[in-house]
């Protein structure tokens, strides 16, 4: 969410890249499984320029080996502008993620207008269902399982770090009050390899496979859904 949510809330363009496309070296981890580093920009062109400058293999982040052979010569050169630039594209819409509460209507209406604009640019808009998606998304995050351990490993690579663990941050009161409950929850696991962790990884793999099948069966180039179902929350609001 740290790429997509600020992009959605601040009228920016953000891209959470495919795993292994960009190096995460230097990024303080939340989860080695889920972390990705990607650009935020004012325009798609600027975003493509940022990708050209940042993707590629990095010996300090082994996961970037997965991106070898999948990086084009230039993302910027692949852009096409003007009316009809989406001609022939097939956009799959995940209506199940739009939300049905009255509070969801403002964002839902903006989404529908955006889809109509894509159609006007030549895209074909198709409803898509990913079987079992709601269940597979539930409890599929591994941040609570990994954060404590991945943060400690990150800090261990920095001998001059002022702290060595999440536990030390909590005990010394070096965190914002609003993060206290979350930090204590993430500091609770005594080991990473638990049954919850194993099940969450299985769900993530199954969900990725289900999405791939849906893309192939419906022959769509991408999926569209709201980043957030409701309008931006102002500072101080729940």
C-alpha positions, 0 to 999 in steps of 0.5 A, spaced: 500 500 500 505 504 500 506 506 493 498 505 491 495 508 497 499 515 496 498 515 489 491 514 489 490 519 495 495 525 492 493 524 485 499 521 483 501 515 478 504 509 482 507 503 480 508 497 485 513 493 480 513 485 479 517 482 484 525 482 482 524 488 478 527 493 482 532 493 488 530 493 495 537 495 498 537 500 503 529 500 504 527 498 511 523 492 511 516 490 513 516 484 510 521 480 505 516 477 502 511 483 500 516 489 500 517 492 493 520 498 491 517 502 486 516 510 483 511 515 485 511 520 479 506 526 477 505 523 470 506 516 466 511 519 462 515 521 469 514 514 472 517 510 466 523 515 466 524 513 473 523 505 472 528 506 466 533 509 472 532 504 477 530 497 475 535 492 474 539 486 477 543 488 484 547 483 487 545 486 494 538 484 493 538 477 490 531 477 488 532 482 482 535 476 479 528 474 477 528 480 473 533 478 468 531 478 461 524 481 463 526 488 463 525 492 456 530 497 453 526 503 455 519 503 458 519 510 456 520 508 449 514 504 449 509 509 451 504 511 446 500 518 447 493 521 444 486 518 443 486 511 441 492 509 445 488 504 448 485 501 442 485 493 442 487 493 450 482 488 454 481 491 461 478 486 466 474 489 472 474 486 479 467 489 481 467 485 487 472 489 490 468 496 489 464 495 495 457 496 496 456 501 502 453 508 501 460 510 503 463 507 497 459 510 492 463 516 491 470 512 489 465 507 485 463 513 481 470 515 479 472 508 477 466 507 473 468 514 469 475 512 469 473 505 465 468 509 460 474 514 459 478 507 457 473 505 453 473 512 449 480 511 448 479 504 445 479 499 450 474 493 451 472 493 458 470 486 461 468 484 468 472 478 471 471 474 477 477 470 480 474 464 484 475 464 491 479 471 491 475 473 498 477 467 502 484 467 499 485 474 500 483 473 508 489 472 512 494 472 506 499 478 509 505 475 512 507 482 515 506 480 522 510 474 521 516 477 518 517 484 520 520 483 527 525 478 524 526 482 517 527 488 521 533 485 526 536 482 520 536 489 516 539 492 523 544 487 524 547 489 517 548 496 520 553 496 526 552 503 527 544 503 528 542 506 534 537 500 536 538 492 534 531 490 534 523 492 534 523 490 542 528 495 543 524 500 540 518 499 544 522 498 550 525 505 549 519 508 547 522 510 540 515 510 536 509 514 535 503 512 540 499 510 534 504 505 532 504 502 539 499 496 538 501 494 531 508 494 534 507 490 540 503 485 535 508 484 530 513 483 536 509 478 539 512 472 534 517 468 538 519 464 531 517 466 524 516 459 521 509 458 524 502 454 521 499 461 520 505 463 516 505 457 512 498 457 511 499 465 509 504 463 504 500 457 501 494 462 500 499 467 496 501 462 491 494 460 490 491 467 489 497 468 484 495 462 480 488 464 480 489 471 478 493 468 472 488 463 470 483 469 470 487 473 466 488 467 461 481 465 461 478 472 459 484 474 455 485 481 459 491 485 459 490 488 466 485 488 472 482 494 474 479 496 481 479 501 486 486 502 490 481 504 496 474 504 496 473 510 500 475 517 500 481 520 503 481 520 510 484 527 513 489 527 518 486 526 525 480 522 523 479 514 524 
